[in-house]
Amino acid sequence: MKILVPVKRVVDYNVKIRVKPDGSGVELANIKMSMNPFDEIAVEEALRLKEAGKASEVVAVSIGPAKTDETIRTALAMGADRGIWVKTDEAGIEPLTVAKLLKKVVEAEGPTLVILGKQAIDDDCNQTGQMLSALLGWPQATFASKVVLGDTGVEVTREIDGGLQTLRLDLPAVLTTDLRLNEPRYASLPNIMKAKKKPIDEKSPADLGVDLAPRLEILSTSEPAGRTAGIKVGSAAELVDHLKKAGVL
Ligand code: AMP
């Protein structure tokens, strides 16, 4: 059984985001980029299924411009077997287009499971897994916090408002990962070295017959309003006074 894991290259979660002066997006030049954290969880889950003897191959796929192969290498260093890079000129391909490209990769590769992150931390769209499942006509379980894979189906526990829900899906299926599914491993130095020799197959969107023309237009990007400076109070009574004036008490 093959597992396909789409991994996105995003601004590292520790980086303080800066909006471009013209509001057209965020600065990406000379910024530390990393694998989307939910995708690390997806790679980890696929590797655990392989180590448990339930999967035979883990393939990492990423869609993006130059240097996206670094993110695929990270997945290979964690333990994925090989990579596929759908090379684009620009970053920021929108979810429907990503889902269409992934559908083509799925058709060519024939995985039994596709495990995506629940959302990419750059655009917070939370759409790609759902759209891919719809395009493929496969069942989906989003926000997975536990995955039990059988021969003909997969049981997935999902985090929902106020509790947990467990679903049974027929295979093949699309899953998306939530934060508590697992704790991803760090790549060891020997595995980082080994990953350099693992194959990454390059494809263009044209090879896959998908048009990248966007359907969404970003009208503006802005920073959140800055916080106003605080004040120091001399006593508890003064604090209470201020809180009353602010309408908190
Ligand atoms: P989103 O719908 O943009 O929040 O992304 C959800 C998930 O889709 C991510 O966690 C990835 O697993 C996958 N994904 C989104 N964009 C890409 C991309 N450019 N390349 C590979 N996977 C992607």
Residues whose N, C-alpha, C, O or C-beta is under 5 A from the ligand:
A	BS01	AMP	P6 V7 K8 N36 F38 D39 V61 S62 I63 G64 P95 V98 L116 G117 K118 Q119 A120 D124 C125 N126 Q127 T128 G129
